[in-house]
Amino acid sequence: MFKLAKTFAATGTRAYLKPVKLVALVLFSTAAILFMVKEGTAQNTTTNQFNGLGRTATPAEVKAWDIDVRPDLKGLPVGSGKVQDGQPIWENKCASCHGTFGESNEVFTPLVGGTTAQDVKRGRVASLTDPKQPQRSTLMKVATISSLYDYIYRAMPWNAPRSLTADDTYAVLAYMLNLAEILPDDFELSNKNMAEVQQLMPNRNGMTREHGMWQIGDAPDVKAVACMSNCVEVVKITSSLPDYARNAHENLAEQNRAYGPFRGVDTTRPPVAQLPGSDLGRAAQADSAAVATTSKVSATMMPPADLFKKQNCFACHAASSKLVGPSLVEIAAKYKSQTDSEAKLTEKVLKGGAGVWGAIPMPAQNQLSMADAQALVTWILTTH
């Protein structure tokens, strides 16, 4: 220490810094080593806490989730199904939502329709560009048969997804294409001939592949420029509901959502003389809120059976058979003997719920008044 002080006095601060730096470096290195040892010990302790929890998924478990089918048909499971075998499956599990002939019910859009034999030959649906075409069906738009198979297999039927086997899915898809007059009555669809059937899809040439979403090594189109030329100055309404049919399905404003591009017209009133301005959306929402507020004040005094139909409850609940939700008979059998069943069900109707009848939730029916909800519940419990 005396020598260090002497050296410092003789040479100044710079000579003293070297041993100080050396000491600091040794101390820092020692601390770093101790920290790493301690950290490693802590990590080992943490890892050991989870020993025995979890395991590597088995090949069978991975295969159960790995069900996607690509447009090049990779991932397509081995199997087959005939048109005639698809018909009973369709009638039992599909027709309630999609119609006996694929025309669909009042809730879902059509699956079949709008395609011709000429479309099948050229692979492009002509009616897609026809302004007189009333509605676009699924088979008018979809380009790849893999999309249909994949969606049916993983998501249908709505109330029991993944309940169809690979053979069931082939059969249902074959029947659906038969309804569209794409496949003959005696056809058997399989993983071996799916590529051939792809060449019969009416809109197979209607999808462009010149973009980054298709080419893996390409870049998405993020530099698009709006045209903004030759724009129509005045919008001309080319079709309208005739007076006798304007309110045929009751007030459309009460049957559509209050947000997004599609808003129902109040068909209880005569058509407006001219289109409103940019505040149309806010006005429609205000009208809908006013209607909802008024409807909650008192009951509609409508018979419960008619109210059930008006609120489109039949889209999910049939009288005696399970649809998307339980049948009315099942509901009555489960709840009519329970204490305070009417109060419980009324609250569930108004607030919605899930888990009692399956994974599909029942949305809140908050457009109903308390009196109307009670009337519906009483009707279900006493007449079914």
Backbone torsions as a table, in degrees:
resi	resn	phi	psi	omega
1	MET	NA	-40.3	178.7
2	PHE	-63.9	-42.0	179.1
3	LYS	-63.7	-38.2	179.8
4	LEU	-65.0	-40.6	178.7
5	ALA	-67.4	-37.4	179.3
6	LYS	-66.0	-42.5	178.2
7	THR	-63.0	-41.1	178.9
8	PHE	-61.7	-41.6	-179.2
9	ALA	-67.5	-35.0	-176.1
10	ALA	-79.5	-40.0	-171.6
11	THR	-107.3	-13.3	179.7
12	GLY	91.7	-170.3	-171.7
13	THR	-65.9	-38.7	-172.7
14	ARG	-61.3	-38.4	178.5
15	ALA	-68.0	-30.8	-177.9
16	TYR	-75.7	-27.4	-175.9
17	LEU	-65.5	-32.6	-176.0
18	LYS	-61.0	-53.2	177.9
19	PRO	-65.7	-31.6	177.7
20	VAL	-64.0	-43.9	177.6
21	LYS	-62.4	-39.9	-179.7
22	LEU	-64.0	-45.0	178.1
23	VAL	-62.0	-43.5	-179.6
24	ALA	-62.7	-39.5	-179.9
25	LEU	-65.0	-41.3	179.1
26	VAL	-64.5	-44.1	179.5
27	LEU	-62.6	-41.4	-179.0
28	PHE	-65.7	-42.4	-179.5
29	SER	-64.0	-41.4	179.2
30	THR	-62.8	-43.5	179.1
31	ALA	-63.2	-39.4	-179.3
32	ALA	-65.2	-40.5	179.5
33	ILE	-65.2	-44.8	178.4
34	LEU	-61.5	-38.9	179.8
35	PHE	-65.0	-42.9	-178.9
36	MET	-66.4	-38.6	177.6
37	VAL	-63.8	-45.0	180.0
38	LYS	-64.2	-42.1	-179.5
39	GLU	-64.6	-41.9	178.4
40	GLY	-63.1	-40.0	177.6
41	THR	-63.7	-41.8	179.2
42	ALA	-63.4	-40.9	179.6
43	GLN	-65.1	-41.7	178.4
44	ASN	-62.1	-39.0	179.1
45	THR	-64.8	-42.5	179.8
46	THR	-64.5	-43.5	-179.8
47	THR	-62.1	-40.6	-178.4
48	ASN	-64.5	-24.6	-179.7
49	GLN	-63.6	-24.5	-174.6
50	PHE	-108.0	13.1	175.8
51	ASN	-61.9	134.2	179.0
52	GLY	89.7	-7.0	178.1
53	LEU	-99.7	126.3	179.1
54	GLY	78.9	166.0	179.2
55	ARG	-160.2	166.7	176.9
56	THR	-70.7	132.9	179.4
57	ALA	-62.3	140.6	179.0
58	THR	-76.2	158.5	176.8
59	PRO	-55.2	-35.8	179.9
60	ALA	-67.0	-38.3	179.0
61	GLU	-68.6	-41.0	177.0
62	VAL	-63.5	-41.7	-179.6
63	LYS	-63.2	-34.2	-180.0
64	ALA	-64.6	-30.9	178.7
65	TRP	-92.3	-23.9	-176.7
66	ASP	-85.2	77.1	-173.0
67	ILE	-117.8	3.9	-176.4
68	ASP	-68.4	143.8	178.3
69	VAL	-117.0	121.5	-176.3
70	ARG	-84.8	163.8	177.4
71	PRO	-59.1	-25.8	176.3
72	ASP	-85.0	8.7	175.6
73	LEU	72.5	11.5	171.8
74	LYS	-71.8	137.2	-176.4
75	GLY	96.6	-5.6	179.9
76	LEU	-69.7	124.7	-178.1
77	PRO	-73.5	155.2	176.5
78	VAL	-71.3	133.5	179.7
79	GLY	163.1	179.5	179.9
80	SER	-160.8	162.4	177.8
81	GLY	-160.0	138.9	-178.8
82	LYS	-93.4	155.4	177.3
83	VAL	-56.3	-44.8	-176.9
84	GLN	-66.6	-27.5	176.7
85	ASP	-78.9	-24.6	179.8
86	GLY	-76.3	-24.3	-177.1
87	GLN	-62.1	-50.0	179.2
88	PRO	-64.3	-34.4	177.0
89	ILE	-65.1	-42.8	178.9
90	TRP	-60.3	-47.9	-176.0
91	GLU	-66.8	-31.8	-177.9
92	ASN	-86.1	-31.5	-171.2
93	LYS	-123.0	-11.5	-173.6
94	CYS	-119.4	-36.1	-169.9
95	ALA	-64.0	-28.7	-177.7
96	SER	-61.3	-29.5	177.8
97	CYS	-104.4	-37.6	-171.9
98	HIS	-103.4	3.1	175.8
99	GLY	83.4	153.0	-179.1
100	THR	-61.3	-33.9	-177.2
101	PHE	-115.3	20.7	-179.9
102	GLY	79.3	8.5	-179.2
103	GLU	-80.3	-13.4	176.6
104	SER	71.5	163.8	179.2
105	ASN	-92.4	-160.0	-175.7
106	GLU	-75.5	-9.5	-175.8
107	VAL	-96.8	-45.2	-173.0
108	PHE	-101.7	154.0	178.2
109	THR	-79.7	157.7	-176.3
110	PRO	-63.3	147.3	173.0
111	LEU	-92.3	-35.1	-173.0
112	VAL	-118.2	146.2	176.9
113	GLY	127.6	154.0	175.8
114	GLY	85.5	1.5	179.0
115	THR	-113.1	154.0	-178.3
116	THR	-128.6	169.9	176.5
117	ALA	-62.4	-33.4	177.8
118	GLN	-66.1	-36.7	176.8
119	ASP	-62.6	-40.0	179.8
120	VAL	-62.8	-37.0	-179.4
121	LYS	-68.5	-43.3	-174.4
122	ARG	-96.5	-14.0	177.2
123	GLY	76.6	23.5	179.3
124	ARG	-145.4	125.3	-175.4
125	VAL	-83.2	116.6	-175.7
126	ALA	-68.2	-35.0	-174.5
127	SER	-71.0	-8.2	176.0
128	LEU	-64.8	-25.6	179.8
129	THR	-104.5	8.7	-179.1
130	ASP	-92.2	114.9	-178.8
131	PRO	-64.5	-15.9	-179.9
132	LYS	-87.6	-7.0	178.1
133	GLN	-66.6	117.7	-172.7
134	PRO	-68.1	-34.5	-176.4
135	GLN	-158.2	145.5	-179.4
136	ARG	-92.6	124.4	178.0
137	SER	-87.8	168.4	179.8
138	THR	-61.4	-44.8	-176.9
139	LEU	-72.7	-13.9	171.5
140	MET	-73.3	-31.3	-170.8
141	LYS	-101.2	-42.7	-171.5
142	VAL	-65.9	139.4	-176.3
143	ALA	-102.3	-27.5	-174.3
144	THR	-119.3	134.4	179.0
145	ILE	-68.2	-24.1	177.9
146	SER	-63.0	-33.1	179.0
147	SER	-63.5	-41.1	179.8
148	LEU	-67.2	-48.1	-179.1
149	TYR	-60.9	-47.5	-176.4
150	ASP	-60.1	-44.7	-176.4
151	TYR	-69.7	-43.2	179.0
152	ILE	-61.5	-44.4	-175.0
153	TYR	-66.8	-38.6	-174.5
154	ARG	-93.2	-20.8	-170.3
155	ALA	-127.6	-8.3	-175.7
156	MET	-113.9	154.1	-8.9
157	PRO	-69.3	162.7	-170.8
158	TRP	-58.2	-39.6	-176.1
159	ASN	-87.6	-3.6	178.9
160	ALA	-152.0	63.3	-178.7
161	PRO	-62.4	149.3	-179.2
162	ARG	68.4	15.2	178.0
163	SER	-88.9	-13.3	178.3
164	LEU	-85.0	138.0	174.2
165	THR	-78.8	172.0	177.1
166	ALA	-60.4	-41.7	179.4
167	ASP	-66.5	-39.7	176.6
168	ASP	-58.7	-42.5	-177.6
169	THR	-66.2	-42.0	175.5
170	TYR	-59.0	-43.2	-177.1
171	ALA	-66.7	-44.6	179.9
172	VAL	-63.5	-44.2	179.1
173	LEU	-63.9	-40.0	177.5
174	ALA	-61.6	-42.0	-179.9
175	TYR	-66.8	-39.7	178.2
176	MET	-61.4	-43.4	178.1
177	LEU	-70.7	-26.5	174.8
178	ASN	-70.3	-38.3	176.4
179	LEU	-60.2	-32.5	179.7
180	ALA	-86.4	5.5	179.4
181	GLU	61.4	34.4	175.0
182	ILE	-96.3	-36.9	178.4
183	LEU	-116.1	146.4	179.4
184	PRO	-74.9	168.5	-175.2
185	ASP	-63.3	-29.7	-174.9
186	ASP	-99.5	17.8	-173.9
187	PHE	-80.0	143.8	174.3
188	GLU	-118.9	112.5	-178.6
189	LEU	-86.2	137.8	-179.1
190	SER	-150.6	173.6	177.1
191	ASN	-65.8	-20.0	-178.3
192	LYS	-79.8	-26.6	-177.5
193	ASN	-116.7	10.3	179.8
194	MET	-61.4	-37.2	179.6
195	ALA	-63.6	-35.4	178.3
196	GLU	-69.7	-40.6	180.0
197	VAL	-68.6	-30.0	176.6
198	GLN	-56.0	-33.9	-180.0
199	GLN	-75.1	1.5	175.8
200	LEU	-109.5	-2.6	-179.8
201	MET	-63.4	127.8	-172.9
202	PRO	-60.5	-30.0	-177.4
203	ASN	-117.2	32.3	-176.3
204	ARG	-63.9	-26.4	179.4
205	ASN	-98.7	12.2	-177.1
206	GLY	-92.8	2.5	-179.1
207	MET	-112.7	127.9	177.8
208	THR	-84.8	144.0	177.7
209	ARG	-112.8	7.0	-176.9
210	GLU	-88.9	63.4	178.2
211	HIS	-158.7	165.5	-175.2
212	GLY	-68.5	-18.0	178.7
213	MET	-73.6	-18.5	179.9
214	TRP	-102.3	-45.6	-179.4
215	GLN	-83.9	116.7	-174.6
216	ILE	-59.9	-40.8	-177.0
217	GLY	-86.7	1.0	-176.9
218	ASP	-90.3	172.4	178.5
219	ALA	-109.1	143.0	178.6
220	PRO	-66.3	155.5	-179.2
221	ASP	-79.2	98.3	179.1
222	VAL	-113.9	11.5	-178.9
223	LYS	-118.0	24.7	-179.7
224	ALA	-65.3	143.8	179.7
225	VAL	-117.1	130.0	179.5
226	ALA	-62.6	141.4	-176.8
227	CYS	-64.2	-61.3	177.9
228	MET	52.7	36.3	175.5
229	SER	-136.5	151.3	-177.5
230	ASN	54.7	36.1	-179.2
231	CYS	-73.4	147.6	177.5
232	VAL	-73.4	127.7	-177.3
233	GLU	-79.0	-36.4	-177.5
234	VAL	-125.4	129.1	177.8
235	VAL	-81.7	128.3	-179.8
236	LYS	-109.7	124.1	177.5
237	ILE	-77.1	119.4	-174.6
238	THR	-97.6	-10.4	179.5
239	SER	-150.0	154.5	178.5
240	SER	-156.9	160.4	178.9
241	LEU	-76.6	131.7	174.8
242	PRO	-67.4	158.0	-174.7
243	ASP	-57.1	-40.4	-175.5
244	TYR	-70.1	-19.8	-177.4
245	ALA	-109.0	0.3	-172.6
246	ARG	-60.1	-42.3	-177.3
247	ASN	-112.9	28.4	-176.4
248	ALA	-64.1	-32.2	179.9
249	HIS	-109.9	27.1	-179.9
250	GLU	65.9	-174.4	-169.6
251	ASN	-66.1	112.9	-178.6
252	LEU	-68.6	-25.4	-180.0
253	ALA	-64.2	-26.2	-179.3
254	GLU	-88.5	-4.0	-175.9
255	GLN	-110.5	3.5	-179.1
256	ASN	-125.9	157.0	179.2
257	ARG	-69.2	155.0	-176.3
258	ALA	-90.8	9.4	179.7
259	TYR	-136.4	166.7	-179.2
260	GLY	88.7	-177.5	-173.6
261	PRO	-74.7	-18.7	-175.0
262	PHE	-111.7	117.9	177.8
263	ARG	-128.9	135.2	-177.2
264	GLY	-69.9	149.7	176.7
265	VAL	-88.9	140.8	175.9
266	ASP	-73.4	95.9	-175.1
267	THR	-81.6	1.2	174.1
268	THR	-81.6	-9.4	179.6
269	ARG	-113.0	156.1	177.2
270	PRO	-67.5	155.4	-179.5
271	PRO	-62.9	149.1	-179.7
272	VAL	-72.4	154.2	-178.4
273	ALA	-69.2	-36.5	178.0
274	GLN	-146.5	159.1	-177.6
275	LEU	-67.3	138.9	175.5
276	PRO	-66.8	175.0	-178.9
277	GLY	-85.3	-150.6	-174.5
278	SER	-71.0	-11.8	-179.6
279	ASP	-89.1	16.9	-178.4
280	LEU	-59.6	-43.3	-178.3
281	GLY	-62.2	-45.2	-179.4
282	ARG	-66.3	-37.1	178.9
283	ALA	-66.1	-41.0	179.6
284	ALA	-64.3	-40.1	179.6
285	GLN	-67.2	-38.7	178.5
286	ALA	-64.5	-41.9	178.2
287	ASP	-62.9	-42.5	-179.6
288	SER	-63.4	-40.6	179.1
289	ALA	-64.7	-38.6	179.2
290	ALA	-65.8	-41.2	178.1
291	VAL	-63.4	-42.7	-179.8
292	ALA	-64.2	-41.0	179.9
293	THR	-64.9	-42.1	-179.8
294	THR	-65.6	-38.7	-176.5
295	SER	-69.3	-21.5	-178.8
296	LYS	-84.4	-14.3	-176.2
297	VAL	-69.3	-43.1	-175.9
298	SER	-145.6	169.8	179.0
299	ALA	-72.4	157.9	179.7
300	THR	-79.5	-11.9	-176.5
301	MET	61.0	26.1	179.0
302	MET	-96.8	142.7	175.4
303	PRO	-53.9	139.0	-176.0
304	PRO	-55.5	-37.2	179.6
305	ALA	-63.1	-40.4	177.8
306	ASP	-70.0	-38.1	178.1
307	LEU	-64.4	-39.0	177.1
308	PHE	-59.0	-41.9	179.5
309	LYS	-72.2	-41.7	-178.0
310	LYS	-62.2	-37.2	-178.9
311	GLN	-83.3	6.0	178.5
312	ASN	60.6	29.4	178.6
313	CYS	-65.2	-26.2	-177.7
314	PHE	-68.5	-12.1	177.9
315	ALA	-66.9	-26.1	-178.9
316	CYS	-119.2	-19.3	-175.3
317	HIS	-127.3	115.6	174.1
318	ALA	-92.5	169.8	-176.3
319	ALA	-68.2	-50.5	-172.5
320	SER	-130.3	5.5	179.5
321	SER	-132.6	147.2	-178.3
322	LYS	-70.8	130.9	178.1
323	LEU	-114.5	-120.2	172.3
324	VAL	-72.7	-42.9	176.0
325	GLY	-112.5	-177.4	-179.0
326	PRO	-66.6	157.0	176.5
327	SER	-74.3	163.3	178.8
328	LEU	-64.9	-34.3	177.2
329	VAL	-63.5	-42.0	179.5
330	GLU	-65.3	-40.6	179.6
331	ILE	-62.8	-46.9	-179.0
332	ALA	-62.7	-41.7	-179.2
333	ALA	-65.1	-33.2	-177.1
334	LYS	-78.3	-36.3	-169.1
335	TYR	-109.0	-20.8	-170.2
336	LYS	-63.5	-25.7	-179.5
337	SER	-92.9	-2.9	-178.4
338	GLN	-85.4	150.9	177.9
339	THR	-70.6	138.2	179.5
340	ASP	56.4	33.4	-177.7
341	SER	-63.6	-38.3	-178.5
342	GLU	-64.5	-42.7	-179.9
343	ALA	-65.7	-41.0	180.0
344	LYS	-63.8	-46.9	-178.4
345	LEU	-68.8	-36.4	178.2
346	THR	-61.5	-42.9	178.5
347	GLU	-64.6	-38.8	-180.0
348	LYS	-67.3	-38.5	177.5
349	VAL	-61.8	-43.9	-176.2
350	LEU	-74.7	-37.9	-174.4
351	LYS	-100.7	-13.7	-177.3
352	GLY	80.5	176.9	-179.7
353	GLY	176.5	172.7	180.0
354	ALA	-159.6	156.7	173.3
355	GLY	104.1	-21.8	-178.5
356	VAL	-78.4	-41.3	-176.6
357	TRP	-111.3	4.4	-178.7
358	GLY	142.4	-173.0	-174.3
359	ALA	-81.1	-20.4	-177.1
360	ILE	-76.6	120.3	-176.9
361	PRO	-77.0	152.7	171.2
362	MET	-96.7	120.9	-178.4
363	PRO	-68.9	156.3	177.7
364	ALA	-65.2	135.3	178.4
365	GLN	-103.3	58.5	-173.8
366	ASN	-76.8	2.8	173.2
367	GLN	-79.7	-13.2	-179.9
368	LEU	-84.1	147.5	170.1
369	SER	-79.2	163.7	177.8
370	MET	-60.0	-40.2	-178.8
371	ALA	-64.4	-41.6	179.7
372	ASP	-67.2	-40.9	178.2
373	ALA	-62.2	-42.5	178.0
374	GLN	-64.0	-39.9	179.8
375	ALA	-63.7	-41.7	178.2
376	LEU	-63.8	-44.3	-178.8
377	VAL	-64.5	-44.5	178.8
378	THR	-60.8	-41.1	179.2
379	TRP	-63.5	-42.3	-179.4
380	ILE	-65.4	-44.6	-175.1
381	LEU	-72.6	-29.3	-174.1
382	THR	-98.0	-17.2	-175.5
383	THR	-116.7	4.2	-178.7
384	HIS	-127.9	NA	NA
